[in-house]
Amino acid sequence: MNSDIFEIIKQNMDLDDINITDYSPLTLAYIGDGIYEIVIRTVIVDETNRQVNKIHKAASNLVKAGTQAKMIHYIMDDLTDEELTIYKRGRNAKAVTRAKNASMSEYRTATGFEALMGWLYLTGQSERMMKLIKKSVTVFTAEDNNK
C-alpha cells in the first residue's frame, strides 16, 4: 500500500494521472503553498494544545513569504540540480500579486520555495519534501528561540 499523501488522494478521489511538465511554476507554487501549510499546521498542533489564535500566529510566522525566503536559503546546498531548477522556475515566474508584508524579492524567493514543495508533492516525493521542510523549520525555530 502506498503511503504517499498525493497517491492516496489520487486513488480515493479517482483523479487522472498528471503530466507534471504541463504545470506552470505558479501552479506548482499554489499546491506547494497548500501542502506546506498543512505540514506546518500539523507540526504546530502537535507541539502543544493551546488556543487556536496562538496556533494560528505560530503557523503564520512559518508560512509567511519572508520566512519561506529565509528557509530556502538554509536548504539551498541540499537541493539536487533538478530541485534547484524547479526552485528557480518558481522564483522567476511572473506573479501578478505579491504578499502584503514582504518585499518583491522575498515574495519571488518564497514562490520558488513553494513551487519546489508543490513539485515534490506532485511527483510523489513526500519524504524528500518532509526532510527539507524539517531541516528548514528546525533551523528557523532554533534561530527564533535564540533571540
C-alpha positions in Angstrom: 0.0 0.0 0.0 1.3 3.4 -1.0 1.5 5.9 1.9 2.3 9.0 -0.2 -0.4 11.5 0.5 -0.8 12.6 -3.1 -1.2 8.9 -4.3 -3.8 8.4 -1.5 -5.7 11.5 -2.7 -5.5 10.4 -6.4 -6.7 6.9 -5.7 -9.6 7.9 -3.4 -10.8 10.8 -5.4 -10.4 9.0 -8.8 -8.0 11.6 -10.2 -6.3 11.2 -13.5 -2.5 10.8 -13.8 -0.8 14.1 -14.3 2.0 15.2 -16.5 4.0 17.4 -14.2 5.7 19.2 -17.1 2.3 20.6 -18.1 2.1 22.6 -14.8 3.3 26.2 -14.7 5.6 27.2 -11.9 2.8 29.2 -10.3 0.5 26.2 -10.3 3.3 24.2 -8.5 3.6 27.1 -6.1 -0.1 27.1 -5.5 -0.3 23.5 -4.5 3.1 23.8 -2.7 1.7 26.6 -0.6 -1.2 24.4 0.5 0.8 21.3 1.3 3.5 23.3 3.1 0.8 24.9 5.3 -0.8 21.6 6.1 2.6 20.3 7.2 3.3 23.3 9.3 -0.2 23.3 10.9 0.3 19.6 11.8 3.7 20.3 13.4 2.3 23.3 15.4 -0.8 21.4 16.6 1.4 18.5 17.7 3.7 20.8 19.8 1.0 21.5 22.4 -2.7 22.0 22.9 -3.2 25.8 23.0 -5.6 28.4 22.0 -6.4 28.5 18.3 -5.3 32.1 17.9 -1.9 31.2 19.3 -1.7 28.2 17.0 -2.6 30.4 14.0 0.0 33.0 15.0 2.7 30.3 15.3 1.8 28.8 12.0 1.6 32.2 10.3 5.1 33.0 11.3 6.4 29.9 9.5 4.3 30.2 6.3 4.8 33.9 5.5 6.8 34.8 2.5 9.7 36.3 4.5 10.2 33.2 6.5 9.9 30.9 3.4 12.5 33.1 1.6 14.9 32.5 4.6 14.1 28.8 4.7 15.1 28.1 1.1 18.5 29.6 1.7 19.0 27.2 4.6 18.4 24.2 2.4 19.9 25.5 -0.9 23.0 23.5 -0.6 21.0 20.3 0.0 19.0 20.7 -3.3 19.6 18.4 -6.2 20.2 20.0 -9.6 16.6 19.2 -10.6 15.2 20.7 -7.4 17.3 23.8 -7.9 15.9 24.1 -11.4 12.3 23.8 -10.1 13.0 26.4 -7.4 14.5 28.8 -10.0 11.5 28.4 -12.3 9.2 29.3 -9.4 11.3 32.2 -8.3 11.5 33.6 -11.8 7.8 33.2 -12.6 5.9 36.5 -13.2 3.3 36.7 -10.5 0.6 39.3 -10.7 0.4 39.8 -7.0 2.7 39.8 -4.0 2.5 39.3 -0.3 1.4 42.4 1.6 4.2 42.1 4.2 7.1 41.0 2.0 9.4 42.7 -0.5 9.1 41.6 -4.1 12.4 39.7 -3.7 11.2 37.8 -0.7 7.9 37.0 -2.4 9.6 35.7 -5.5 12.0 33.6 -3.4 9.1 32.2 -1.4 7.3 31.4 -4.6 10.3 29.4 -5.7 10.2 27.6 -2.3 6.5 26.8 -2.7 7.0 25.6 -6.3 9.6 23.2 -5.1 7.3 21.9 -2.4 4.5 21.5 -4.9 6.7 19.7 -7.4 8.0 17.3 -4.7 4.4 16.6 -3.6 3.1 16.1 -7.1 6.0 13.8 -8.0 5.4 11.5 -5.0 8.5 12.7 -3.2 6.8 13.5 0.1 9.6 12.0 2.2 12.1 14.3 0.4 9.7 17.2 0.9 9.4 16.4 4.6 13.2 16.2 5.0 13.7 19.6 3.5 10.9 21.2 5.5 12.1 19.6 8.7 15.6 21.0 8.2 14.4 24.5 7.4 11.9 24.6 10.2 14.3 23.2 12.7 17.0 25.8 11.8 14.5 28.6 11.7 12.8 27.8 15.1 16.2 27.3 16.7 17.2 30.7 15.4 13.9 32.1 16.7 14.5 30.6 20.2 17.9 32.2 20.5 16.5 35.7 20.1 
